Amino acid sequence: MRYRLYTYDLWGNEEDGYEVNNVSASEIAIDIDPNEYDKAIIEKIKAAMPAQQQKRYQSEDFSIEGGGTPECFIWITHKGIPFCEFRPEEEVIG
């Protein structure tokens, strides 16, 4: 299934916590199989990042929530901080 990447505008800090202020759609979409493990999904996310970000972020610092079924959103955190989400794209039948 194809998922669109949505990025976050965060408010807050480490002491008080973080809150997602705004969510924006990106141009990035990836295919995620419902049977893929979190590690494979994280590697796809990293591959979609610009090269500088790929070097800065370590795979083991990411965690995934959601995605229990193909229709679910997938929320990504980095070191416990909201990072981004993937939303399933509507299939165009025509």
N, CA, C and O of each residue as an XYZ file, in Angstrom:
376
protein
N       0.853     -1.170      0.000
C       0.000      0.000      0.000
C       0.899      1.233      0.000
O       1.991      1.219      0.567
N       0.433      2.277     -0.632
C       1.200      3.522     -0.739
C       0.808      4.459      0.402
O      -0.371      4.638      0.705
N       1.828      5.051      1.026
C       1.631      5.982      2.135
C       2.307      7.313      1.820
O       3.408      7.340      1.269
N       1.658      8.396      2.164
C       2.196      9.751      2.002
C       2.813     10.202      3.321
O       2.239      9.984      4.388
N       3.989     10.833      3.245
C       4.670     11.359      4.418
C       4.092     12.721      4.792
O       3.928     13.593      3.939
N       3.790     12.889      6.062
C       3.330     14.162      6.615
C       4.325     14.587      7.682
O       4.673     13.799      8.562
N       4.782     15.830      7.606
C       5.758     16.342      8.564
C       5.057     17.175      9.627
O       3.927     17.627      9.443
N       5.752     17.369     10.745
C       5.186     18.074     11.889
C       5.875     19.413     12.135
O       7.079     19.564     11.928
N       5.080     20.369     12.578
C       5.580     21.597     13.189
C       5.345     21.395     14.679
O       4.201     21.339     15.131
N       6.428     21.287     15.439
C       6.315     20.992     16.868
C       6.450     22.239     17.721
O       7.198     23.162     17.396
N       5.716     22.246     18.810
C       5.870     23.236     19.874
C       6.297     22.487     21.111
O       5.930     21.328     21.305
N       7.065     23.140     21.942
C       7.427     22.549     23.225
C       8.919     22.358     23.369
O       9.723     22.881     22.598
N       9.258     21.585     24.388
C      10.659     21.314     24.688
C      10.760     20.008     25.457
O       9.751     19.409     25.829
N      11.982     19.580     25.689
C      12.216     18.303     26.353
C      11.639     18.273     27.767
O      11.119     17.245     28.202
N      11.725     19.380     28.478
C      11.260     19.440     29.870
C       9.741     19.385     29.978
O       9.202     18.636     30.792
N       9.045     20.183     29.153
C       7.588     20.286     29.239
C       6.844     19.338     28.303
O       5.634     19.154     28.434
N       7.558     18.745     27.370
C       6.933     17.862     26.401
C       6.687     18.572     25.078
O       6.869     19.784     24.964
N       6.277     17.814     24.099
C       6.072     18.336     22.754
C       4.615     18.185     22.341
O       3.912     17.273     22.777
N       4.189     19.094     21.499
C       2.833     19.076     20.963
C       2.923     19.357     19.466
O       3.631     20.266     19.032
N       2.196     18.566     18.690
C       2.157     18.803     17.253
C       1.238     19.994     16.999
O       0.038     19.936     17.269
N       1.819     21.079     16.474
C       1.072     22.293     16.196
C       0.406     22.241     14.829
O      -0.720     22.710     14.663
N       1.108     21.665     13.843
C       0.584     21.628     12.486
C       1.144     20.402     11.774
O       2.255     19.958     12.062
N       0.369     19.863     10.847
C       0.776     18.715     10.053
C       0.703     19.121      8.587
O      -0.295     19.689      8.143
N       1.780     18.823      7.825
C       1.837     19.214      6.413
C       2.170     18.016      5.540
O       3.060     17.231      5.867
N       1.461     17.878      4.436
C       1.744     16.813      3.474
C       3.040     17.126      2.742
O       3.332     18.287      2.455
N       3.807     16.102      2.442
C       5.034     16.268      1.660
C       4.829     15.655      0.278
O       3.766     15.117     -0.031
N       5.857     15.748     -0.530
C       5.835     15.137     -1.860
C       6.281     13.678     -1.808
O       6.260     12.983     -2.824
N       6.682     13.218     -0.633
C       7.251     11.874     -0.499
C       6.151     10.854     -0.223
O       5.325     11.028      0.673
N       6.165      9.790     -1.016
C       5.255      8.659     -0.798
C       6.078      7.383     -0.932
O       6.937      7.277     -1.808
N       5.812      6.421     -0.063
C       6.525      5.145     -0.120
C       5.519      4.001     -0.055
O       4.406      4.153      0.448
N       5.941      2.859     -0.577
C       5.123      1.657     -0.507
C       5.523      0.872      0.733
O       6.702      0.595      0.956
N       4.537      0.521      1.528
C       4.771     -0.268      2.740
C       3.848     -1.471      2.699
O       2.630     -1.338      2.579
N       4.446     -2.638      2.799
C       3.690     -3.887      2.845
C       3.189     -4.074      4.271
O       3.950     -3.851      5.213
N       1.924     -4.481      4.465
C       1.405     -4.651      5.817
C       2.156     -5.691      6.651
O       2.032     -5.707      7.875
N       2.924     -6.549      6.004
C       3.670     -7.580      6.724
C       5.106     -7.173      7.045
O       5.850     -7.953      7.638
N       5.504     -5.955      6.658
C       6.868     -5.510      6.919
C       7.079     -5.214      8.400
O       6.184     -4.722      9.087
N       8.252     -5.518      8.862
C       8.622     -5.220     10.242
C       8.993     -3.746     10.369
O       9.317     -3.088      9.380
N       8.942     -3.240     11.593
C       9.263     -1.841     11.857
C      10.622     -1.450     11.289
O      10.773     -0.370     10.718
N      11.610     -2.328     11.445
C      12.963     -2.012     10.978
C      12.974     -1.735      9.473
O      13.640     -0.800      9.027
N      12.255     -2.522      8.693
C      12.203     -2.319      7.244
C      11.510     -1.003      6.899
O      11.919     -0.313      5.965
N      10.477     -0.658      7.639
C       9.769      0.611      7.410
C      10.683      1.783      7.741
O      10.727      2.765      7.000
N      11.409      1.686      8.844
C      12.335      2.759      9.237
C      13.421      2.934      8.177
O      13.800      4.065      7.871
N      13.918      1.856      7.622
C      14.944      1.958      6.574
C      14.376      2.646      5.334
O      15.088      3.413      4.687
N      13.124      2.396      4.990
C      12.496      3.077      3.860
C      12.350      4.570      4.144
O      12.544      5.403      3.259
N      12.008      4.892      5.377
C      11.875      6.301      5.766
C      13.224      6.992      5.647
O      13.320      8.086      5.089
N      14.259      6.360      6.167
C      15.597      6.955      6.089
C      16.040      7.122      4.641
O      16.667      8.127      4.304
N      15.729      6.167      3.788
C      16.118      6.247      2.379
C      15.432      7.416      1.668
O      15.959      7.951      0.693
N      14.256      7.809      2.160
C      13.519      8.925      1.559
C      14.028     10.284      2.041
O      13.681     11.315      1.465
N      14.849     10.291      3.093
C      15.375     11.552      3.645
C      16.507     12.091      2.773
O      17.175     11.329      2.073
N      16.721     13.409      2.817
C      17.915     13.958      2.173
C      19.168     13.337      2.791
O      19.150     12.927      3.951
N      20.250     13.268      2.024
C      21.482     12.594      2.452
C      22.002     13.112      3.794
O      22.459     12.318      4.617
N      21.942     14.415      4.030
C      22.434     14.967      5.293
C      21.647     14.416      6.483
O      22.234     14.110      7.521
N      20.333     14.286      6.345
C      19.524     13.758      7.440
C      19.787     12.268      7.641
O      19.780     11.788      8.775
N      20.016     11.537      6.559
C      20.295     10.103      6.681
C      21.493      9.859      7.578
O      21.502      8.910      8.362
N      22.509     10.713      7.467
C      23.722     10.567      8.277
C      23.485     10.963      9.732
O      24.105     10.406     10.638
N      22.586     11.925      9.956
C      22.364     12.467     11.296
C      21.511     11.549     12.168
O      21.712     11.494     13.382
N      20.567     10.831     11.572
C      19.621     10.025     12.340
C      20.021      8.554     12.338
O      20.357      7.994     11.294
N      19.983      7.937     13.511
C      20.274      6.522     13.653
C      18.966      5.727     13.675
O      18.010      6.125     14.342
N      18.921      4.627     12.961
C      17.704      3.820     12.855
C      17.169      3.385     14.212
O      15.957      3.358     14.422
N      18.068      3.043     15.135
C      17.625      2.536     16.430
C      16.961      3.597     17.303
O      16.358      3.264     18.323
N      17.064      4.879     16.914
C      16.438      5.957     17.677
C      14.982      6.208     17.278
O      14.298      7.025     17.894
N      14.512      5.503     16.244
C      13.130      5.664     15.785
C      12.243      4.577     16.365
O      12.700      3.466     16.634
N      10.976      4.902     16.555
C       9.992      3.886     16.906
C       8.717      4.175     16.129
O       8.472      5.298     15.688
N       7.919      3.136     15.976
C       6.705      3.210     15.158
C       5.503      2.817     15.993
O       5.548      1.862     16.770
N       4.422      3.574     15.819
C       3.136      3.240     16.432
C       2.095      3.226     15.325
O       2.259      3.872     14.290
N       1.040      2.493     15.554
C      -0.022      2.418     14.553
C       0.352      1.442     13.459
O       1.286      0.653     13.602
N      -0.387      1.504     12.364
C      -0.101      0.631     11.239
C      -0.569     -0.789     11.435
O      -0.099     -1.692     10.744
N      -1.495     -1.011     12.372
C      -1.989     -2.361     12.626
C      -2.717     -2.971     11.438
O      -2.723     -4.191     11.272
N      -3.318     -2.147     10.630
C      -3.968     -2.584      9.399
C      -3.533     -1.624      8.294
O      -3.071     -0.522      8.591
N      -3.669     -2.013      7.034
C      -3.221     -1.145      5.940
C      -3.901      0.235      5.910
O      -3.343      1.184      5.358
N      -5.073      0.349      6.486
C      -5.793      1.614      6.455
C      -5.368      2.573      7.563
O      -5.838      3.710      7.600
N      -4.488      2.138      8.468
C      -4.087      2.934      9.628
C      -2.977      3.920      9.307
O      -2.162      3.697      8.412
N      -2.965      5.009     10.055
C      -1.831      5.932     10.031
C      -0.655      5.226     10.691
O      -0.839      4.319     11.502
N       0.561      5.650     10.335
C       1.776      5.165     10.977
C       2.475      6.381     11.567
O       2.876      7.286     10.835
N       2.621      6.404     12.893
C       3.268      7.527     13.572
C       4.702      7.147     13.871
O       4.979      6.046     14.347
N       5.616      8.067     13.589
C       7.040      7.842     13.799
C       7.543      8.811     14.870
O       7.275     10.011     14.807
N       8.271      8.282     15.846
C       8.909      9.138     16.846
C      10.424      8.944     16.746
O      10.899      7.887     16.331
N      11.163      9.967     17.129
C      12.619      9.912     17.179
C      13.045     10.276     18.593
O      12.870     11.412     19.033
N      13.601      9.308     19.295
C      13.990      9.484     20.703
C      12.804      9.974     21.539
O      12.957     10.816     22.424
N      11.618      9.429     21.239
C      10.416      9.764     22.003
C       9.739     11.057     21.601
O       8.727     11.428     22.196
N      10.266     11.754     20.608
C       9.698     13.032     20.157
C       8.946     12.790     18.846
O       9.487     12.140     17.952
N       7.711     13.296     18.706
C       6.992     13.123     17.441
C       7.857     13.591     16.263
O       8.433     14.678     16.306
N       7.945     12.772     15.223
C       8.832     13.062     14.097
C       8.058     13.286     12.802
O       8.258     14.291     12.121
N       7.170     12.344     12.463
C       6.376     12.447     11.238
C       5.304     11.360     11.282
O       5.230     10.576     12.228
N       4.488     11.333     10.251
C       3.510     10.255     10.137
C       3.315      9.906      8.677
O       3.591     10.706      7.783
N       2.838      8.706      8.460
C       2.466      8.260      7.123
C       0.983      7.962      7.119
O       0.458      7.302      8.016
N       0.319      8.462      6.094
C      -1.110      8.213      5.932
C      -1.334      7.445      4.640
O      -0.733      7.760      3.614
N      -2.198      6.437      4.688
C      -2.461      5.684      3.459
C      -3.101      6.597      2.415
O      -3.940      7.443      2.725
N      -2.679      6.397      1.178
C      -3.243      7.189      0.090
C      -4.468      6.478     -0.452
O      -4.542      5.250     -0.487
N      -5.413      7.279     -0.867
C      -6.623      6.736     -1.467
C      -6.272      6.097     -2.814
O      -5.526      6.669     -3.609
N      -6.809      4.932     -3.052
C      -6.606      4.307     -4.354
C      -7.560      4.945     -5.357
O      -8.745      5.134     -5.083
N      -7.019      5.268     -6.516
C      -7.836      5.844     -7.587
C      -8.272      4.708     -8.487
O      -7.449      4.038     -9.111
N      -9.568      4.501     -8.548
C     -10.108      3.433     -9.398
C     -10.703      4.080    -10.633
O     -11.578      4.941    -10.536
N     -10.231      3.665    -11.782
C     -10.737      4.334    -12.971
C     -10.433      3.667    -14.177
O     -10.808      4.135    -15.252
